[in-house]
Amino acid sequence: MQGLLEDTFVVIMAGGKGERFWPMSTDFVPKPFVPIVEDKSLIQLTVARVNRFLPFEKIYVVLGERHLDIAKRQLSFLPEENFIVEPDAKDTAACIGFSAINLLSKIKDGIMITLPADHYVVDVERFNETLINSVRFAKKGDYLITIGIKPTRPETGYGYIKAYEIFDTYDGINCFKVEKFVEKPDFKTALEYLKDGNYYWNAGIFIWGLHSILKSIEKYMPELFSRLIKIKEIMEGRERGNIEEIYRGFEKKSIDYGVMEKADNVLMLKGDFIWDDIGTWQALLRVMKTDENNNFTSGDVFLKDVKDSVVLGNEINIGAIGVSNLVIVASKEGVLVCDKDRAQDVREIARKFRK
């Protein structure tokens, strides 16, 4: 095992705004850093998860400058040089490419496991086994590997991956050829995907060689690649230039749009574990322990005749009587009350108050 992972690194992307978790998620303390689960933040849980098979010195976090201080406080056990600061927020293609050249400035090559900072996983051991098996396949060739989660409901909030053809097998573990990525579907289409059995939730988890992903960026996003190489040369002292200025010129595009949907060397492993991206407050009812009336509560909360609701108070007392299907969240930033089935729309409130 140690030999397999000797040149393996984890990069955790922590650049999201988490607008749908207003009012606890703010510009300065976004969702990955909010203590939502067991009084720990999602990024703390993510680091602890991968630390079971990789030491802290091989775990990196990529984030914006304004979140560096809180990240260092919550993740004080990580080496200071393992915080990769993005000069600007330009979505995941730029984030991943920038992380890759940062690692290549220290090592000749290696395998990079890329994880979002705000996912929730129940079966940590099985999750880690899947990542380790993915590293095995990534080392077999020039492949871009992703993890597909077997859907348990007709979810309209996730993108999907279609895969059914077995590409390779190792020790009984199948690796599938990805046929296509599809966008977030409507309910009818999501139901068809669920019945089909060959569609998986796109978890945004990637495993690849550093040179493999940069080669793909060069092929499908040549302008981004040329700017990344320019930044790498400045980092190494071989060129002069302003890294921040170059970075601001990056196209804002996700790695899915920019590379994965176009590439012909994409493989998928099934993620056979309970997973959730906790995209909205409503998701807490799926993953957290609830009371006898299916309520999830946190903080100083008093409920009477309340059902199917999420109620959280951050240093603010909350009382609710005779209601159901609500999200009620109070913090110093504001108070949210909404139908739990409209939790996707909370970002509208966050954007309104930001203005």
C-alpha positions as a Markdown table, in Angstrom:
| # | Residue | x | y | z |
|---|---|---|---|---|
| 1 | Met | 0.0 | 0.0 | 0.0 |
| 2 | Gln | 2.8 | 2.4 | 0.9 |
| 3 | Gly | 4.5 | 1.9 | -2.4 |
| 4 | Leu | 1.3 | 2.4 | -4.3 |
| 5 | Leu | 0.6 | 5.8 | -2.6 |
| 6 | Glu | 4.2 | 7.0 | -2.4 |
| 7 | Asp | 3.6 | 9.6 | -5.2 |
| 8 | Thr | -0.1 | 10.3 | -4.5 |
| 9 | Phe | -1.5 | 13.6 | -3.3 |
| 10 | Val | -4.9 | 14.9 | -2.4 |
| 11 | Val | -6.0 | 18.4 | -3.4 |
| 12 | Ile | -9.2 | 19.6 | -1.7 |
| 13 | Met | -11.0 | 22.4 | -3.5 |
| 14 | Ala | -12.5 | 24.9 | -1.0 |
| 15 | Gly | -13.3 | 27.9 | -3.2 |
| 16 | Gly | -17.1 | 27.7 | -3.3 |
| 17 | Lys | -19.4 | 30.4 | -1.8 |
| 18 | Gly | -22.1 | 28.1 | -0.4 |
| 19 | Glu | -24.8 | 30.6 | -1.1 |
| 20 | Arg | -27.6 | 28.1 | -0.4 |
| 21 | Phe | -26.3 | 27.8 | 3.2 |
| 22 | Trp | -27.1 | 31.4 | 4.0 |
| 23 | Pro | -27.2 | 32.8 | 6.7 |
| 24 | Met | -24.5 | 30.6 | 8.3 |
| 25 | Ser | -22.4 | 30.5 | 5.1 |
| 26 | Thr | -21.0 | 34.0 | 4.3 |
| 27 | Asp | -18.4 | 35.5 | 2.1 |
| 28 | Phe | -15.8 | 35.2 | 4.8 |
| 29 | Val | -17.0 | 31.9 | 6.3 |
| 30 | Pro | -18.4 | 29.9 | 3.4 |
| 31 | Lys | -20.1 | 26.5 | 3.7 |
| 32 | Pro | -16.9 | 24.3 | 3.8 |
| 33 | Phe | -15.9 | 26.1 | 7.0 |
| 34 | Val | -19.3 | 26.2 | 8.8 |
| 35 | Pro | -19.5 | 23.7 | 11.7 |
| 36 | Ile | -22.6 | 21.8 | 10.4 |
| 37 | Val | -21.8 | 18.2 | 11.2 |
| 38 | Glu | -20.9 | 17.0 | 14.7 |
| 39 | Asp | -19.6 | 20.6 | 15.5 |
| 40 | Lys | -17.0 | 20.1 | 12.8 |
| 41 | Ser | -16.8 | 21.8 | 9.4 |
| 42 | Leu | -17.1 | 19.8 | 6.2 |
| 43 | Ile | -13.5 | 20.6 | 5.2 |
| 44 | Gln | -12.3 | 19.3 | 8.6 |
| 45 | Leu | -14.2 | 16.1 | 8.0 |
| 46 | Thr | -12.8 | 15.8 | 4.5 |
| 47 | Val | -9.2 | 16.2 | 5.6 |
| 48 | Ala | -9.7 | 13.7 | 8.4 |
| 49 | Arg | -11.2 | 11.2 | 6.0 |
| 50 | Val | -8.2 | 11.2 | 3.6 |
| 51 | Asn | -5.7 | 11.4 | 6.4 |
| 52 | Arg | -6.6 | 7.7 | 7.1 |
| 53 | Phe | -4.5 | 6.7 | 4.1 |
| 54 | Leu | -2.3 | 9.7 | 3.4 |
| 55 | Pro | -0.2 | 11.8 | 5.9 |
| 56 | Phe | -1.0 | 15.5 | 6.3 |
| 57 | Glu | 2.0 | 16.6 | 4.3 |
| 58 | Lys | 0.4 | 15.0 | 1.2 |
| 59 | Ile | -2.9 | 16.8 | 1.7 |
| 60 | Tyr | -3.3 | 20.2 | 0.0 |
| 61 | Val | -6.1 | 22.8 | 0.2 |
| 62 | Val | -6.8 | 25.2 | -2.7 |
| 63 | Leu | -8.7 | 28.3 | -1.7 |
| 64 | Gly | -9.1 | 32.1 | -2.0 |
| 65 | Glu | -7.0 | 34.6 | 0.0 |
| 66 | Arg | -9.9 | 35.7 | 2.1 |
| 67 | His | -10.4 | 32.2 | 3.5 |
| 68 | Leu | -6.8 | 31.5 | 4.2 |
| 69 | Asp | -6.9 | 32.5 | 7.9 |
| 70 | Ile | -9.9 | 30.5 | 8.8 |
| 71 | Ala | -8.5 | 27.5 | 6.9 |
| 72 | Lys | -5.3 | 27.7 | 8.8 |
| 73 | Arg | -7.2 | 27.9 | 12.1 |
| 74 | Gln | -9.4 | 24.9 | 11.4 |
| 75 | Leu | -6.6 | 22.9 | 9.7 |
| 76 | Ser | -3.7 | 23.9 | 11.9 |
| 77 | Phe | -2.1 | 20.5 | 11.5 |
| 78 | Leu | -1.5 | 21.0 | 7.8 |
| 79 | Pro | 1.9 | 22.4 | 6.7 |
| 80 | Glu | 1.6 | 26.1 | 5.8 |
| 81 | Glu | 3.0 | 25.4 | 2.3 |
| 82 | Asn | 0.1 | 23.0 | 1.7 |
| 83 | Phe | -2.4 | 25.9 | 1.3 |
| 84 | Ile | -2.6 | 26.8 | -2.4 |
| 85 | Val | -4.0 | 30.3 | -2.7 |
| 86 | Glu | -5.9 | 31.1 | -6.0 |
| 87 | Pro | -5.4 | 34.7 | -7.1 |
| 88 | Asp | -9.0 | 34.8 | -8.3 |
| 89 | Ala | -12.1 | 32.5 | -8.5 |
| 90 | Lys | -12.2 | 31.0 | -12.0 |
| 91 | Asp | -14.1 | 27.7 | -11.4 |
| 92 | Thr | -12.7 | 24.2 | -11.3 |
| 93 | Ala | -10.7 | 24.0 | -14.5 |
| 94 | Ala | -8.4 | 26.9 | -13.5 |
| 95 | Cys | -8.4 | 25.7 | -9.9 |
| 96 | Ile | -7.3 | 22.1 | -10.9 |
| 97 | Gly | -4.8 | 23.3 | -13.4 |
| 98 | Phe | -3.3 | 25.8 | -10.9 |
| 99 | Ser | -3.0 | 23.1 | -8.3 |
| 100 | Ala | -1.3 | 20.7 | -10.7 |
| 101 | Ile | 1.4 | 23.2 | -11.6 |
| 102 | Asn | 1.9 | 24.0 | -8.0 |
| 103 | Leu | 2.6 | 20.3 | -7.2 |
| 104 | Leu | 4.8 | 20.0 | -10.3 |
| 105 | Ser | 6.9 | 22.8 | -9.0 |
| 106 | Lys | 7.8 | 20.5 | -6.1 |
| 107 | Ile | 7.8 | 17.0 | -7.7 |
| 108 | Lys | 8.4 | 15.5 | -11.2 |
| 109 | Asp | 5.1 | 13.7 | -11.4 |
| 110 | Gly | 2.5 | 12.0 | -9.3 |
| 111 | Ile | -1.2 | 11.1 | -8.9 |
| 112 | Met | -3.6 | 13.9 | -7.8 |
| 113 | Ile | -6.8 | 13.0 | -6.1 |
| 114 | Thr | -9.1 | 16.0 | -6.4 |
| 115 | Leu | -12.0 | 16.4 | -3.9 |
| 116 | Pro | -14.6 | 19.0 | -3.2 |
| 117 | Ala | -14.4 | 20.3 | 0.4 |
| 118 | Asp | -18.1 | 20.1 | 1.2 |
| 119 | His | -19.2 | 16.5 | 0.7 |
| 120 | Tyr | -20.5 | 14.2 | 3.3 |
| 121 | Val | -19.6 | 10.5 | 3.4 |
| 122 | Val | -20.9 | 8.0 | 5.9 |
| 123 | Asp | -18.8 | 4.9 | 5.1 |
| 124 | Val | -15.3 | 6.4 | 5.2 |
| 125 | Glu | -13.4 | 3.1 | 4.8 |
| 126 | Arg | -15.3 | 2.2 | 1.6 |
| 127 | Phe | -14.8 | 5.7 | 0.3 |
| 128 | Asn | -11.1 | 5.5 | 0.9 |
| 129 | Glu | -10.9 | 2.0 | -0.7 |
| 130 | Thr | -12.5 | 3.4 | -3.8 |
| 131 | Leu | -10.0 | 6.2 | -4.0 |
| 132 | Ile | -7.1 | 3.8 | -3.5 |
| 133 | Asn | -8.4 | 1.5 | -6.3 |
| 134 | Ser | -8.8 | 4.5 | -8.5 |
| 135 | Val | -5.1 | 5.3 | -8.0 |
| 136 | Arg | -4.2 | 1.8 | -9.2 |
| 137 | Phe | -6.1 | 2.4 | -12.5 |
| 138 | Ala | -4.7 | 5.9 | -12.9 |
| 139 | Lys | -1.2 | 4.5 | -12.8 |
| 140 | Lys | -2.0 | 2.1 | -15.6 |
| 141 | Gly | -2.0 | 4.8 | -18.3 |
| 142 | Asp | -3.0 | 8.2 | -19.5 |
| 143 | Tyr | -6.5 | 8.2 | -17.9 |
| 144 | Leu | -8.8 | 10.7 | -16.3 |
| 145 | Ile | -10.8 | 8.8 | -13.6 |
| 146 | Thr | -13.9 | 9.9 | -11.8 |
| 147 | Ile | -16.2 | 8.4 | -9.2 |
| 148 | Gly | -19.9 | 7.8 | -10.0 |
| 149 | Ile | -22.3 | 7.4 | -7.2 |
| 150 | Lys | -25.2 | 4.9 | -7.7 |
| 151 | Pro | -28.3 | 7.0 | -7.5 |
| 152 | Thr | -30.9 | 6.1 | -4.8 |
| 153 | Arg | -33.5 | 8.7 | -5.9 |
| 154 | Pro | -34.5 | 10.7 | -9.0 |
| 155 | Glu | -32.2 | 13.6 | -8.0 |
| 156 | Thr | -32.5 | 16.7 | -10.2 |
| 157 | Gly | -29.8 | 18.7 | -8.4 |
| 158 | Tyr | -26.9 | 16.6 | -9.6 |
| 159 | Gly | -25.2 | 16.0 | -13.0 |
| 160 | Tyr | -25.0 | 12.4 | -14.2 |
| 161 | Ile | -22.4 | 10.1 | -15.8 |
| 162 | Lys | -23.5 | 7.3 | -18.1 |
| 163 | Ala | -21.2 | 4.2 | -18.0 |
| 164 | Tyr | -21.8 | 0.5 | -18.5 |
| 165 | Glu | -18.9 | -0.9 | -20.6 |
| 166 | Ile | -16.2 | -2.5 | -18.4 |
| 167 | Phe | -12.8 | -1.1 | -19.4 |
| 168 | Asp | -10.5 | -3.0 | -17.0 |
| 169 | Thr | -10.7 | -5.0 | -13.8 |
| 170 | Tyr | -8.4 | -5.3 | -10.8 |
| 171 | Asp | -9.0 | -7.7 | -7.9 |
| 172 | Gly | -12.7 | -7.9 | -8.7 |
| 173 | Ile | -13.1 | -4.1 | -9.0 |
| 174 | Asn | -14.4 | -2.9 | -12.4 |
| 175 | Cys | -13.4 | 0.3 | -14.1 |
| 176 | Phe | -15.9 | 1.5 | -16.6 |
| 177 | Lys | -15.5 | 3.5 | -19.8 |
| 178 | Val | -17.5 | 6.7 | -19.5 |
| 179 | Glu | -19.9 | 7.1 | -22.4 |
| 180 | Lys | -21.1 | 10.6 | -21.6 |
| 181 | Phe | -21.7 | 13.3 | -19.0 |
| 182 | Val | -25.2 | 14.8 | -18.8 |
| 183 | Glu | -26.5 | 17.9 | -17.1 |
| 184 | Lys | -28.9 | 18.2 | -14.2 |
| 185 | Pro | -32.1 | 16.6 | -15.5 |
| 186 | Asp | -35.8 | 17.4 | -14.8 |
| 187 | Phe | -37.6 | 15.0 | -12.6 |
| 188 | Lys | -39.0 | 12.8 | -15.4 |
| 189 | Thr | -35.5 | 12.4 | -16.9 |
| 190 | Ala | -34.0 | 11.7 | -13.5 |
| 191 | Leu | -36.6 | 9.0 | -13.0 |
| 192 | Glu | -35.6 | 7.4 | -16.3 |
| 193 | Tyr | -31.9 | 7.5 | -15.4 |
| 194 | Leu | -32.7 | 5.7 | -12.1 |
| 195 | Lys | -34.7 | 3.0 | -13.9 |
| 196 | Asp | -32.0 | 2.6 | -16.6 |
| 197 | Gly | -29.3 | 1.6 | -14.1 |
| 198 | Asn | -26.4 | 2.8 | -16.1 |
| 199 | Tyr | -26.4 | 6.4 | -14.9 |
| 200 | Tyr | -24.5 | 7.6 | -11.9 |
| 201 | Trp | -24.4 | 10.8 | -9.9 |
| 202 | Asn | -21.4 | 13.0 | -10.9 |
| 203 | Ala | -19.7 | 13.5 | -7.5 |
| 204 | Gly | -17.0 | 15.9 | -8.9 |
| 205 | Ile | -14.2 | 13.6 | -7.6 |
| 206 | Phe | -11.3 | 13.0 | -9.9 |
| 207 | Ile | -8.1 | 10.9 | -9.9 |
| 208 | Trp | -5.4 | 11.4 | -12.5 |
| 209 | Gly | -1.7 | 11.9 | -13.1 |
| 210 | Leu | -0.5 | 15.5 | -13.0 |
| 211 | His | 0.9 | 15.3 | -16.5 |
| 212 | Ser | -2.3 | 13.5 | -17.7 |
| 213 | Ile | -4.6 | 16.3 | -16.6 |
| 214 | Leu | -2.3 | 19.0 | -17.9 |
| 215 | Lys | -2.1 | 17.2 | -21.2 |
| 216 | Ser | -5.9 | 17.1 | -21.4 |
| 217 | Ile | -6.1 | 20.8 | -20.5 |
| 218 | Glu | -3.6 | 21.6 | -23.3 |
| 219 | Lys | -5.7 | 19.6 | -25.8 |
| 220 | Tyr | -9.2 | 21.0 | -24.9 |
| 221 | Met | -8.4 | 24.3 | -23.2 |
| 222 | Pro | -5.2 | 25.5 | -24.9 |
| 223 | Glu | -5.4 | 29.1 | -23.8 |
| 224 | Leu | -5.7 | 28.1 | -20.2 |
| 225 | Phe | -2.8 | 25.7 | -20.6 |
| 226 | Ser | -0.5 | 28.4 | -22.1 |
| 227 | Arg | -1.3 | 30.7 | -19.2 |
| 228 | Leu | -0.7 | 28.0 | -16.6 |
| 229 | Ile | 2.7 | 27.2 | -18.2 |
| 230 | Lys | 3.6 | 30.9 | -18.0 |
| 231 | Ile | 2.7 | 31.0 | -14.3 |
| 232 | Lys | 4.8 | 27.8 | -13.7 |
| 233 | Glu | 7.8 | 29.5 | -15.4 |
| 234 | Ile | 7.3 | 32.6 | -13.2 |
| 235 | Met | 7.1 | 30.3 | -10.1 |
| 236 | Glu | 10.3 | 28.6 | -11.0 |
| 237 | Gly | 12.1 | 31.9 | -11.7 |
| 238 | Arg | 12.6 | 31.3 | -15.4 |
| 239 | Glu | 10.3 | 34.1 | -16.5 |
| 240 | Arg | 9.1 | 37.5 | -15.2 |
| 241 | Gly | 5.5 | 38.4 | -14.9 |
| 242 | Asn | 2.5 | 39.1 | -12.6 |
| 243 | Ile | 0.8 | 35.8 | -11.7 |
| 244 | Glu | -2.3 | 37.5 | -10.4 |
| 245 | Glu | -2.8 | 39.5 | -13.6 |
| 246 | Ile | -2.3 | 36.3 | -15.7 |
| 247 | Tyr | -4.8 | 34.4 | -13.5 |
| 248 | Arg | -7.4 | 37.1 | -13.8 |
| 249 | Gly | -7.4 | 36.5 | -17.6 |
| 250 | Phe | -8.4 | 32.8 | -17.2 |
| 251 | Glu | -11.6 | 31.7 | -18.7 |
| 252 | Lys | -14.2 | 30.9 | -16.0 |
| 253 | Lys | -15.2 | 27.3 | -16.8 |
| 254 | Ser | -15.6 | 24.0 | -14.9 |
| 255 | Ile | -13.4 | 21.0 | -15.5 |
| 256 | Asp | -16.5 | 19.1 | -16.6 |
| 257 | Tyr | -17.3 | 21.5 | -19.4 |
| 258 | Gly | -13.8 | 22.3 | -20.3 |
| 259 | Val | -12.3 | 18.8 | -20.3 |
| 260 | Met | -14.3 | 15.8 | -19.1 |
| 261 | Glu | -17.2 | 16.1 | -21.5 |
| 262 | Lys | -14.8 | 16.2 | -24.4 |
| 263 | Ala | -12.1 | 13.7 | -23.5 |
| 264 | Asp | -12.1 | 10.1 | -24.8 |
| 265 | Asn | -9.9 | 8.7 | -22.0 |
| 266 | Val | -12.3 | 9.1 | -19.1 |
| 267 | Leu | -12.9 | 6.1 | -16.8 |
| 268 | Met | -15.3 | 5.7 | -13.8 |
| 269 | Leu | -15.3 | 3.6 | -10.7 |
| 270 | Lys | -18.5 | 3.0 | -8.8 |
| 271 | Gly | -18.8 | 4.7 | -5.5 |
| 272 | Asp | -20.5 | 2.1 | -3.3 |
| 273 | Phe | -20.9 | 4.3 | -0.2 |
| 274 | Ile | -23.5 | 6.8 | 1.2 |
| 275 | Trp | -22.6 | 10.2 | -0.2 |
| 276 | Asp | -24.2 | 13.6 | -0.3 |
| 277 | Asp | -22.9 | 17.0 | -1.5 |
| 278 | Ile | -25.1 | 18.7 | 1.1 |
| 279 | Gly | -26.0 | 21.2 | -1.4 |
| 280 | Thr | -28.9 | 22.7 | 0.6 |
| 281 | Trp | -30.2 | 22.8 | 4.1 |
| 282 | Gln | -32.8 | 20.1 | 3.2 |
| 283 | Ala | -30.0 | 17.6 | 2.6 |
| 284 | Leu | -29.4 | 17.5 | 6.4 |
| 285 | Leu | -32.6 | 15.5 | 6.7 |
| 286 | Arg | -31.0 | 12.8 | 4.5 |
| 287 | Val | -27.7 | 12.4 | 6.1 |
| 288 | Met | -28.1 | 13.5 | 9.8 |
| 289 | Lys | -29.8 | 11.8 | 12.7 |
| 290 | Thr | -33.3 | 13.2 | 13.1 |
| 291 | Asp | -35.8 | 13.1 | 16.0 |
| 292 | Glu | -39.0 | 11.1 | 16.1 |
| 293 | Asn | -40.8 | 13.7 | 14.0 |
| 294 | Asn | -38.0 | 13.8 | 11.3 |
| 295 | Asn | -36.6 | 17.1 | 12.5 |
| 296 | Phe | -32.9 | 18.0 | 12.5 |
| 297 | Thr | -32.0 | 20.6 | 15.0 |
| 298 | Ser | -28.8 | 22.3 | 16.2 |
| 299 | Gly | -28.2 | 25.0 | 18.8 |
| 300 | Asp | -30.7 | 26.4 | 21.3 |
| 301 | Val | -34.0 | 25.2 | 19.8 |
| 302 | Phe | -37.4 | 24.5 | 21.2 |
| 303 | Leu | -40.0 | 22.7 | 19.0 |
| 304 | Lys | -43.6 | 21.7 | 19.7 |
| 305 | Asp | -45.7 | 19.8 | 17.1 |
| 306 | Val | -43.1 | 20.4 | 14.4 |
| 307 | Lys | -42.4 | 17.8 | 11.7 |
| 308 | Asp | -40.0 | 17.3 | 8.8 |
| 309 | Ser | -38.0 | 20.4 | 9.4 |
| 310 | Val | -34.4 | 21.7 | 9.7 |
| 311 | Val | -34.0 | 24.2 | 12.6 |
| 312 | Leu | -30.6 | 25.6 | 13.5 |
| 313 | Gly | -29.7 | 28.5 | 15.8 |
| 314 | Asn | -26.2 | 29.8 | 15.9 |
| 315 | Glu | -26.0 | 31.6 | 19.3 |
| 316 | Ile | -29.6 | 32.6 | 18.8 |
| 317 | Asn | -32.6 | 30.9 | 20.5 |
| 318 | Ile | -35.3 | 29.6 | 18.1 |
| 319 | Gly | -38.8 | 28.4 | 19.0 |
| 320 | Ala | -41.3 | 26.9 | 16.5 |
| 321 | Ile | -44.8 | 25.5 | 17.1 |
| 322 | Gly | -47.2 | 23.7 | 14.8 |
| 323 | Val | -45.3 | 23.9 | 11.6 |
| 324 | Ser | -43.9 | 21.4 | 9.1 |
| 325 | Asn | -41.6 | 21.1 | 6.1 |
| 326 | Leu | -39.6 | 24.2 | 6.9 |
| 327 | Val | -36.0 | 25.3 | 7.1 |
| 328 | Ile | -35.5 | 27.8 | 9.9 |
| 329 | Val | -31.9 | 29.0 | 10.4 |
| 330 | Ala | -30.8 | 32.0 | 12.5 |
| 331 | Ser | -27.4 | 33.6 | 12.9 |
| 332 | Lys | -25.9 | 37.0 | 13.4 |
| 333 | Glu | -26.0 | 37.3 | 9.6 |
| 334 | Gly | -29.7 | 37.0 | 9.4 |
| 335 | Val | -32.8 | 34.7 | 9.7 |
| 336 | Leu | -34.0 | 32.3 | 7.0 |
| 337 | Val | -37.5 | 30.8 | 6.9 |
| 338 | Cys | -38.4 | 28.8 | 3.8 |
| 339 | Asp | -40.3 | 25.7 | 2.6 |
| 340 | Lys | -37.7 | 22.9 | 2.7 |
| 341 | Asp | -38.6 | 22.0 | -0.9 |
| 342 | Arg | -37.5 | 25.6 | -1.9 |
| 343 | Ala | -34.1 | 25.3 | -0.3 |
| 344 | Gln | -32.4 | 25.5 | -3.7 |
| 345 | Asp | -33.6 | 29.1 | -4.0 |
| 346 | Val | -31.8 | 30.4 | -0.8 |
| 347 | Arg | -28.9 | 31.6 | -2.9 |
| 348 | Glu | -31.3 | 34.4 | -4.2 |
| 349 | Ile | -31.4 | 35.7 | -0.6 |
| 350 | Ala | -27.7 | 35.5 | -0.2 |
| 351 | Arg | -27.1 | 37.4 | -3.4 |
| 352 | Lys | -29.6 | 40.0 | -2.5 |
| 353 | Phe | -28.0 | 40.8 | 0.9 |
| 354 | Arg | -24.5 | 40.7 | -0.6 |
| 355 | Lys | -25.5 | 43.6 | -2.9 |
